[in-house]
């Protein structure tokens, strides 16, 4: 812990009571995030598959219809994802205030860009959805609209993952210089590609379910695609996504910094991985099985993916808790020490004394000279420009306006581009201001 304290920023906390018991907030965070991420997966994965299918639709009209059917679901899933994102965002803000906001501040401009990027991406999905017929003869423009939306959708999760990763490693805060340096920290990119695999996998399973509904009029929508054909496409998409997820999940496990790892975390991640492998195997079996058996393994696949998500979400929270535990203890100790010193200072106020070095030999301007040396000499010289203008220039401007000079010193503005903004000196007493102005005006 001593090593951590030496190398890591340890801010003071605001010791406010949590609105709910911590264990309940943790459960709320994990459960609400899992619900939220399902629809994020469908939004991002649906956009990717729509773009892919629409490009294939340039040669095969059935794929263009398939893309249109998926595109109809994106805006709905997007709206649900936004609503379900409120609870996990509030929970993580409440549980990890210092860590979450520190990460946000360190990634700065890129983090702030999430709001306009999300807005633009959502508008593009609506534009794409409602101009399908209008741009029927301009498919490349229509595809470009979805391509831009997909590019933004791919970037936004990368911002979130970078921030969530950074918040767990306060020892890196002193070396991070913006979004790019936070992005290249270990584990960010593997987690990102694992996330993309999850988006594709969940979307593939969703496509299979969506097109298997008895009320869904496949025969009226497609000319040659059958319900079996589309379900097979869904299983194929899910198989690719699950394979990517397992591959990058293994990389994630080996690139996770060791400070948050333990037998519990590794065991739960391994169990989660087994459920994912189970789902992958049965997705593949659904592709190669006889036509009449294509629905045989759907429930196994869906349930396995849901169990994986629960286990994986729990293991991520365990890792986060372990990774931050020692630093949270330091923050608590630092906060308690600050509160103790603050209380002592309030209960034992120190009488203020002047620390001006007054040269009595200067006579009437002695105090004004001392005030100038303490507050002004770092930026001003008598006859030459330093940071600010020389004293002689001030004296010539305010030769007959002592009140104006005092007002400028107390609350200055900015008049000239070749000089920086002067800070205000509202802490000076009226007597100090009067003596300072008198001293400056002796140079006129």
Long-range contacts (C-beta under 8 A, 24 or more apart in sequence): 1-326, 1-329, 1-330, 4-171, 4-326, 4-327, 4-330, 5-330, 7-171, 7-174, 8-170, 8-171, 8-173, 8-174, 8-327, 8-330, 9-170, 9-173, 9-174, 10-170, 10-327, 10-330, 10-331, 10-334, 11-98, 11-102, 11-331, 11-334, 12-331, 12-334, 12-335, 12-338, 13-97, 13-98, 13-331, 13-332, 13-334, 13-335, 14-97, 15-335, 15-339, 18-94, 18-95, 19-94, 22-95, 25-91, 25-94, 25-95, 26-95, 26-317, 26-321, 28-87, 28-91, 29-88, 29-91, 29-92, 29-95, 29-317, 30-313, 30-314, 30-317, 32-84, 32-87, 32-88, 32-91, 33-88, 33-91, 33-313, 34-309, 34-310, 34-313, 35-84, 36-81, 36-84, 36-85, 36-87, 36-88, 37-198, 37-309, 38-202, 38-309, 39-77, 39-78, 39-80, 39-81, 39-84, 40-81, 40-85, 40-157, 40-199, 41-198, 41-199, 41-201, 41-202, 41-203, 42-73, 42-74, 42-77, 42-81, 42-199, 42-202, 42-203, 42-206, 43-74, 43-77, 43-78, 43-81, 43-153, 44-153, 44-154, 44-157, 44-196, 44-199, 45-198, 45-199, 45-200, 45-201, 45-202, 45-203, 45-204, 45-206, 45-241, 46-70, 46-71, 46-73, 46-74, 46-77, 46-203, 46-206, 47-74, 47-125, 47-146, 47-149, 47-150, 47-153, 48-150, 48-196, 48-199, 48-200, 48-203, 49-200, 49-203, 49-204, 49-207, 49-237, 50-74, 50-146, 51-143, 51-146, 51-147, 51-150, 54-139, 54-142, 54-143, 54-146, 55-143, 57-139, 58-139, 61-223, 62-222, 62-223, 62-224, 62-225, 64-139, 65-221, 65-222, 65-225, 66-222, 66-225, 66-230, 66-233, 68-132, 69-211, 69-221, 70-207, 71-125, 71-128, 71-129, 71-132, 71-146, 72-129, 73-206, 73-210, 74-125, 74-129, 75-122, 75-125, 75-126, 75-129, 78-122, 78-125, 96-167, 96-320, 96-324, 98-331, 99-167, 99-168, 99-170, 99-324, 100-163, 100-167, 102-167, 102-170, 102-173, 103-163, 103-164, 103-166, 103-167, 103-182, 104-163, 106-166, 106-173, 106-176, 106-178, 106-182, 107-159, 107-162, 107-163, 107-166, 107-178, 107-179, 107-182, 108-178, 108-179, 109-178, 109-179, 110-159, 110-178, 110-179, 111-159, 111-163, 111-179, 113-159, 114-156, 114-159, 114-160, 117-152, 117-155, 117-156, 118-156, 120-152, 121-149, 121-152, 121-153, 121-156, 124-148, 124-149, 124-152, 125-149, 154-196, 157-192, 157-195, 158-183, 158-188, 158-192, 161-188, 161-191, 161-192, 161-195, 162-188, 165-191, 168-260, 168-319, 168-320, 168-323, 168-324, 169-257, 169-323, 170-324, 170-327, 171-327, 186-255, 186-256, 186-257, 187-252, 187-255, 187-256, 187-257, 190-248, 190-251, 190-252, 190-255, 191-248, 191-252, 193-244, 193-248, 194-244, 194-245, 194-248, 194-249, 194-251, 194-252, 196-244, 197-241, 197-242, 197-243, 197-244, 197-245, 197-246, 197-247, 197-248, 197-249, 198-241, 198-245, 199-241, 200-237, 200-238, 200-240, 200-241, 200-244, 201-237, 201-238, 201-240, 201-241, 201-242, 201-244, 201-245, 201-279, 201-305, 202-238, 202-241, 202-305, 203-237, 203-238, 203-241, 204-234, 204-235, 204-236, 204-237, 204-238, 204-239, 204-240, 204-241, 204-283, 205-234, 205-238, 205-298, 205-301, 205-302, 205-305, 206-234, 207-231, 207-233, 207-234, 207-237, 208-234, 208-235, 208-238, 208-298, 209-234, 209-298, 209-302, 212-295, 212-298, 228-291, 228-294, 231-294, 231-295, 232-286, 232-287, 232-294, 235-283, 235-286, 235-287, 235-294, 236-287, 238-279, 238-283, 238-301, 239-280, 239-283, 239-284, 239-287, 242-276, 242-279, 242-280, 242-283, 243-280, 245-276, 246-273, 246-276, 246-277, 246-280, 249-273, 249-276, 256-319, 257-323, 259-322, 259-323, 260-319, 260-320, 260-322, 260-323, 260-324, 261-319, 261-322, 262-318, 262-322, 264-318, 265-315, 265-318, 265-319, 265-322, 268-311, 268-312, 268-314, 268-315, 268-318, 269-311, 269-312, 269-315, 271-311, 272-307, 272-308, 272-311, 272-312, 272-315, 273-308, 275-304, 275-305, 275-307, 275-308, 275-311, 276-304, 276-305, 276-308, 278-304, 279-304, 279-305, 279-308, 364-438, 365-435, 365-438, 365-439, 365-442, 367-432, 367-435, 368-435, 368-436, 368-437, 368-438, 368-439, 368-440, 369-439, 371-428, 371-432, 371-435, 371-436, 371-439, 372-436, 372-439, 372-440, 375-425, 375-428, 375-436, 376-436, 379-422, 382-443, 387-419, 387-420, 388-419, 388-420, 388-422, 389-419, 391-440, 391-443, 392-443, 392-444, 394-440, 394-443, 395-440, 395-441, 395-442, 395-443, 395-444, 396-444, 398-437, 398-440, 398-441, 399-441, 399-444, 402-437, 402-438, 402-441, 405-437, 405-440, 405-441, 406-433, 406-434, 406-436, 406-437, 409-433, 409-436, 409-437
